[in-house]
Amino acid sequence: MNWKENYQGILFAVGIGLFSMLLETVTPAALNSILLALLLGIVLGNALKLPAKLDPGIGYTGSKMLEISILFLAVGINYTQIAAIGMMSFFGIAVVVLFIVTLTFFMSKYFNCPTNTGLLVGFGTAICGSSAIAALAPSLKNKEKEDVAIAMAVVNLMGTLGMLLLPWIVMQFNYPSADLGYIIGATLHSVGNVAGAGFTIGKIAGDAAITVKLARVAMLTPGLIYMNYLVNRDSKTHWKSYFKLPWYLIGFIAVTVVVSMIDIPKETSKSLEYIGKIILTIAMAAIGLKVSFNKLLKAGNRGVRFGIVIFVIQIVLVVIFLKLR
């Protein structure tokens, strides 16, 4: 990286990201720092004629910060804790995740989602919201900043609505609290959404929801390999290339192994996860600065429709699994 060429754009994106972190403390819970940074970036990028000297640093921040944020996501994944949900429950999670990824690939074409928007929305819905989008985005061809922006906005919208509505909906079912937690953890987008919805029902449901959600996050690497296969299966690519993971996913796996083997204090784990959130927030600010508002408006409605459909299908699949289990 050429610091002299990039530092001004990097500092500009960092400033917006940190301001978004502060703004989060005085805004409704639905407006988290990640979404705020994206919105602020879009507004500033379209309202102001930014100096050309900022472009290299903004572009670098948007791509590299996304990748680095994935490493911090791994801190919360402990395979020993995940094993407590049982083999059958984990099997159900894996099947639903892979089915949703498959459905995403084919249905995004049906909905005529622009470039990679549908793939990113579906992948984020299937696994872990913004972080899953961050993991998939760098590996896709024909990248457009609008794709990431739309996908991030859609999964945050769906996650917020789900956090508010899903607890009330599932409580209409005559299910044990642990099963209600399973539905929450296996469907909502981010860990924050899952915690908010799960503990609304009760402690048993909340604890179950968080554990199930972490099991979903553990599906990030196999999910990414599978999506890579679907996207490139018609090319003459050798099958081994599907398993060539980017550096941040290799690091993701390594961190999860270390966390599972070493007892990391909760305060340290929370601090590292918070650093990861800051990094992802800064990345969103940089991405927002490069987004065309006109393109966003034209493509956004299709992304929202697709996000609603894939989210509802995921909920139905999880409920069916619970009935058949």
N, C-alpha and C positions, 0 to 999 in steps of 0.2 A: 504493500500500500504506500502510495506517495502522500505523506502527511501534508506537505506544502499545498498540494492540489485539493486535498479532501477535507482539511480540518475545519474550514468555515461551514461547509454544508453539514458535517457531522455535528458540530456544536449547535447549529441552528435546529437540527432534528432533536438533539438531546434536550435543548431548552424547551421545546414544545412538549416532549415526553415528560419531563420533570414537572412542568406546569400542569399537565394533565393528571399526574399523580396527586398534586396538591388539590386540584379542582375536584377530584373524586371524593375527597373528604367532606365536601359541602353540597354534593349533588345526590339525587336519588340513587338507590342501589343498582337500578337498571343501567345507569350510566357509569360503567366501570372505566378505569383509566385507559384500557385498551381501545374501547369504542370512542371515548372522548378524544384521545390522541388522533385516531383516524379521522374523526369529524373535523377537528381543528386543522389538521393537515390539509384536508380537502378544501375547507373554507379559505385558508390562507393561500394555498397554492393556486386557487382560482380567482381570488379577489386581488391578489398582489402580483405584480410582474417581478418575479424573483430574479436577482442577478445571476447570470450564466455561471459565474464562478462557484455558486452553491451546488450546481447540478451533480458534479462528480461525487461530492461527499454525501449528498442526500441519497443518491443511487447506491453507494457503497453501504451506507447505514441500513437502508431498507432490505438489502439482501443478506448481509452478514449477521446483522442482529437477529433476524428470523432464525437463522441456523443455530446461533449460540443459545438462544432461548430454549431450544429443545433439550439441551444438556441439563438445565435446571429443572425441567419438568420431571426428569427421571428420579430426582431426589425423593419424591414422595412414594415411589413404588418399591414395596418390600414383598418379595415373592413368598416369604414365609406367612405373612398376613393374608395375602391373596389366596393361598392354599386352604385357608380356613373356610372358604365358602363351599368347598367340596368339588370333586371332579365333574359331576353332572351339571352343577350350576355354572362352572367355568365353560363347560362344553356348550351350554346354551348361549352364553355371551359370545363365544367364538363363532358359532354358527350364525347368529344374528348379525354380528359385525361383518363377516365375509359376505353374507347374503345382501346386506345393505350396500356394501361396496360394489358388488356385482350389479345390483339394481341401479345404482348411481351411474355406472358406466353406460348402460343401455338407455335408461330413462332420460338422462341429460340431453341426449340427442333428440328424443321425442319432444321434449319441452323446448327444444331449439335454444338452449342456454348458450350465450356467447362464449366463444373459445373454451376456456377451462373453468368457467364459473360453476357449472353444474357439478363437475368432478370435485371441486374444492368444497362446495356446500355439502354434498353428500358424504364426503370423507370426514369433514368436520362433524357432521351429525352422527356418523357411525361410531366415532372414537372419542375425541376429546375437544371438540370445538376449535377455538382459535389456534391452539398448539398443533393440532393435526393439520390444519390448513398451512401453518408455518412449515411443517415438516414436508408436506407434499409439494408446495408451490415451487421450490427451487428445482425439482426434478422434472417438471412438466415442460413440454415444448411450447412454442408460440406464446410466451409469457406476456401478459398484459397486466399493468398495475390495477386496472379496474376490476379484473377477475378477483384478485385478493381482497380488494376493498369491498366489493359486493358480498363475497363469501363471508368475510368477517362481520359485516353488518347483519347479514341474514342469520348466521348462527347465534350472534348475540341477541338478536330480536327473538328468535325462536326459543333460545335458552331462557330468556327473561319471562316470556309468556308462559313457557312450560313450568318454570319455577313457581309462578303465581297460580296457575290453573290446575296443573297435574296433581298436586296433593289433594285438592278437593275432589277431583274426578276419581282417583284411585281409592279414596276413602269410601266411595259408594259401593266398592266391591267388598264382599264378605271374606276378605283375606287376612291372614295373620300379619302382624306389623312387619315381620322380617320379609315377607313376600311383597308387601307394599314398598319397602325399602329397595327390594330387588328391582321392581319396575322403575323406580326413580333412578337408581344407579345405572341401569342398563339402557336408559333412554335420554336423559338430559345431557346437555352439551358440555358444560365446564364443571370442574370440581366445585366451584362456588355455587353454581345453579343446583347441583346435587345436594350440597350441604344445606342450602337454604330451604329446599323443598323437603328433604328427608327429615330434618329436625323439626319442621313444621308439624309433621305427623306425630313424632315422638322420638325418644332416644334410641329405642331398638331399631326403628325404621331408619333413623339417621345413620347409625353405626353401620347397618347393613348396606345402605345406599353408598356410603363412602367406600367401603371395601369392594363392592361390585364395580364401582366406577374406576377404581385403581386397576382392577382386572381388565377393564376395557382399555385403559391407557396402555397396559402392557401389550395389547394387541397392535400397537402403533407400528412396530417393525414388520411383523408378518402382513399387516394390512397394506403397508407401503409397498412391500415386495409384490403382493398380489395385484395392487392397482398398477404398478409398473408393468407387470405382465399383461394385463388387460389392454393398456394403452399401446404397448409395443408388440402385441402378439402377431400382428399381420406383417411385421417387418422381418428382415432376414437376420435379426439379432440372435446370437447364440444364447441358449438357455441359461448359461452361467452368468451372463450379463445382468439378468434379473436380480441376482443375489449380490451384485456389487453395490454395497451400501455406501452412501455419502458419509463423510467423516463424522458429521454430527449424530447420525444414527448409530455408528460404531461406538461413539462416546456415550450415547444414550444407553446402549446395552451394558457397557462397562460400568457406568454409574449405578444402574439398577442392581448389578451383581454385587458391587461393593456395598451398597446400602443394605442388601439382603444378608450380607455376611458380617457386617460391622454394625453395632448398635450406635446409631447416631442420635445424640440428644435432640429432643423435640424442638428446642429453641433454635438449635443450629439448622435443623431441617427447615423450619419455618422461615428463618432468615435467608437461606439459600433460595427457597421458593419465591420469596418476595423479590430478591435480586432478579430472578428469572422473569418475574412480572414486569419489573422496571425495564429490562432489556426488550421484552416483547412490546411494551408500550412505546418505547423509542422507535422501534422498527415500524410500528403502525403510523407514527407521526411522519416518518420518512416516506412511507408508501402513500399516505394521504396527500402529501405535497406533490406527488407525481400524477395524481388522478385527475382526469378531465371530468368536470361536473356534468357536462352534456352527455358524455358516454355513459356515465354512471346512471343517470336518469333513464336513458333509453334501455339499458340492459337490466336494471335493478328489479323491475316488476317480474320478469321471468325467473330471476333467482329466488325471489320471495315465494312465488307459487311453487317452484320446485322444492324449496326448503320445507314448506308446509306439508306437501304430499309425502316426502321421504321421511319426515319426522312422525307423521301419523302411521305410516306403514311400519316403522320401527316399533312404535308402542304396541300395535296390534300383534306383531310377531312375538314380542316379549310376553304378552298376556297369554297368547296361545301356548307358548313353551311352558309357562307356569301351570296351565291346565293339563298339559300332557305329561308333565314331570312325574 
